[in-house]
Amino acid sequence: MDPGDNQPAPRILSSRLLTAVWAALACLTGLTMLLASIDLGFYNVLAALAIATAKALLVIAFFMHLKYEGRLLKGLLFLAFVLLAIFIGLTFLDLAFRAPGQS
């Protein structure tokens, strides 16, 4: 890097932290597999989406270094997640209130 650059130095995360995040992702994957064998009815989808969201947040925060970014980037990502949640919620509402036999 040139000393005249105005960019911060890259963050180096400890291997202990990255290993802990990896272990959490592995546990959440195991929980997803366990959840697939349990019949919770409609709540299976909600639980799977909640686990997938937790895994995505871990990947985004630590492996993509969003935890160390500014407020603007975090806010834009939050907005994208809110819009995604709205679209998924509207899809579930559409499916929940359809008449039987409609596709």
Secondary structure, DSSP 8 states (H G I E B T S, - for coil): --TT----------HHHHHHHHHHHHHHHHHHHHHHTS--TTHHHHHHHHHHHHHHHHIIIIIS-GGGS-HHHHHHHHHHHHHHHHHHHHHHHHHHTS-TT--
